[in-house]
Amino acid sequence: MCHRLFFDVTELVGFDKGTGIQRVTRGLLQALRSTPPAGWTVVPVRGDKATGRYMTAMSASDVCDDGSPDLMVSERHVEPQAGDIFLSVDLAYNITPALREEVVRFRASGAAIYFVIYDLIPLMYPEWFHGTNAWFEGNDYLALFNYWFECVSEEADGLICISDSVRQDLRAWLAKHKPKREVLPQLEYFHLGSDITESVPSMGLPDDAQEVLARLEASSTFLMVGTLEPRKGHELALDAFEQLWAEGADVDLVFVGRVGWKIERLISRLQAHPMRGKRLFWLEGVTDEYLRRVYDSSSALLGLSLAEGFGLPLVEAAHHRLPLIVRDIPVFREVCGNAATYFTGSSADDLHALLVSWLAARKSGRCILPDGMEVLSWADSAKQLMGAVGRMLGNENFWSEKCASESL
């Protein structure tokens, strides 16, 4: 008998925030649905908090007019069978704990349970967060994350990290904070894809898009992509660029990302800054189409985060052959190798000096390009993901094998 891959899209169906995690979910879902091996069916499912059950979110034939999946059709409860797989790529902090008994039911039915782990940052650095923020509708984010992690670490057969760095963090965390189970979950990792066009991208451009893009193309434009929050280094960048502007440098700074938490001072600076709309741009809540155009119009990507699980903007920028200037942290070394310029300092003066040096290197044609960096398609990423699942099942090639029967 052939089996099903239940692919969790709970958060995506509820509200696609347009963040990196949503692009990951859409990209992997599209890749897996496009080329499933014979005998396997990919079934997107969503958690229903009211019933505590998973329901199908669409059928294989449900598509929109543009050919993209329609995530809001074909609702029915899921009945797992032995040999099925439940894979949660989405990150539904609010609802996963309410579905814990459903996950237990899946496992009791013989389905294998796997969760993707993006990072352990809220566990390792709780001081960078506060309990309540607008993203979580007044709920205590840290409490939600902690209980979500408790659920997945105690109920999953395996946890699949988005980098080896996260896997190492997870292994150390589980050794120190053992979950209530006799055998720890298996741990694997994979890397993420890079092509926004492969992730069922959101479309649309604001009225001023062409004007903004023309401005970015006319200058040396440095881009930061990601939710505005303390660890990302936005204020550090702004401090350094204020020095460059005071020196008359022809440089622009662009932030693409939604409001996060504990950044009230940064928001006040951005809103009142004399360079806003001239050399300083904050593009909040942009579509994937607009983000792709911004990558094309920029000169370099800044990745200044103190901690990350992977760094999706790094590979997205590399896909557009955008030079990378990134903080020297282990996961960025894992992702970029020798294909990036590394920031090893800590102050705005340090960053200012590096940017002056980089601009000189770029002018003389000596800046590092990401040409030698591994840049995966979402199909490649999906293959790595299912290879990780296969290793935990004891059959790395299971996803490419044919079942004896085509019946479901």
Summary of the structure (lengths in Angstrom):
residues: 408
radius of gyration: 21.8
end to end distance: 6.9
largest distance: 70.5
contacts: 1329
relative contact order: 0.14
helix: 42%
strand: 18%
